[in-house]
Amino acid sequence: MRKLKQFAVLLATLNMVSINMLGVNAHADTVVEGQEECVNECKGDPGFGMPSETLEEQLENFLNNPELTEEQKLAAKSKVEQAMSFRDNAMISAQSLSASYPNITITVTPFKQEYEHYCGPATTRQTMKYLGASVPGGYNPPSQSYIASDLGTTTAGTEWYMIRDYINGFTFMGVANNYIEYNPSSVSDMESTIYSTLTATNKTAPILQVNTAGNTALGYQTSGHYLNVSGIRTSGGRNQFRLTDPYREWKGLSATYYAATSDIYQITLNHWAKHFLY
């Protein structure tokens, strides 16, 4: 319930629009090795913020949101209940080994972030471009600066719940978004949850919120950064997420690349939020 007022205020600033994605990711898929140093450290989110909401709280927010139709509430309820099932199964399961995955990818067009603190607006723009795939004719999502203004982005970065609520404030071909936050309890929990959304009928592009804390998974160091997951695979006996990263082009590196799921899980836990959005 605590987010309803902020969500309603945000919705009032948005046009409920149907949008489309054009363009194909032409960047090579690479596996990160080694590490590059950032100029002023890649920092795109504050080192503090709104505490995580439980899935139960998120469900209550959806069901009590007057902006949603009954059909939209039902779709959101179905998604949150599926997430509850993932959470509960992961909590009671003693399985420690991850499953193997086929090569699954979605087309998330990379947008190089315009400033070092713009990973939030850039990732939001990447996400919206992908979500708009349902509309014939094509669509250019709002500019990073426009999105940054709506998100309240500062030089300290962007709050995660502003990204979630902003994306959920748009309707694509009459289909409302229902991004939620999810706190994975293990690598396999994170893998299976992300795999489920990458293969769902209404796919979403998961949004990571990470702190590398010395981990080389991204090829550079950051204490707070947003980026998209755009695929999953098992290669050479390792499970890997395919990432679409708005910062990487700053370093002359491929914006789309693979990294071990175990590393991505670790840098997700390293972040104070300990969650991802999907």
C-alpha angles and dihedrals in degrees: 000000000000092000099048096087094047090044093051091049090051093048090055089063095052134081109226098232142170112229140176140212124232130176135056126247103252096181119114119252107239137170114237118243126170125002140268123207118235121235097237096357117276103265120164105155135047118263089240138027149128110355118241118276120223118243088249091056091047091051091051090051092053094046093049097044107115091199092068126082120230089255091053091048090052092052091049091047090053092051095047092046089052089051089050088054091051090049096047094045091049091050095053097037119099091197111126100172120084123232123245118254135206118236103278121174137171124199108252109170110221120232115193107232111247096219133021091252093048100085088109096056092039093050090045089053091049090050095048091048089055095044091053093066091107096070120087116228101037135260139220110218118225117287121268091250091052091049091045090055092051092046094050091238115182133178085274089062136243132311114240097228091056089058092048095048094043093054091044089054092069127080119209113202089335093308114120121215120238106189112176135184119247129193107208116215096200143003091263091049090053092046096049094045093050091043089054093056094043089056100036123114090246099040123197131197105240116229119219125207109197148172113198095200093188096324113131096209095115096038092244140052126263136162092201129012143152126216140148133256108223102173151350134222144159111236128169090353092305127110111226137185119220108227132200106202124188093200101053096081088062085071096042090253131131112277091214119055145136128255132177113272089226090060093048091050090051096050089046090055090045089063117085091236093055092198145093130215125236 
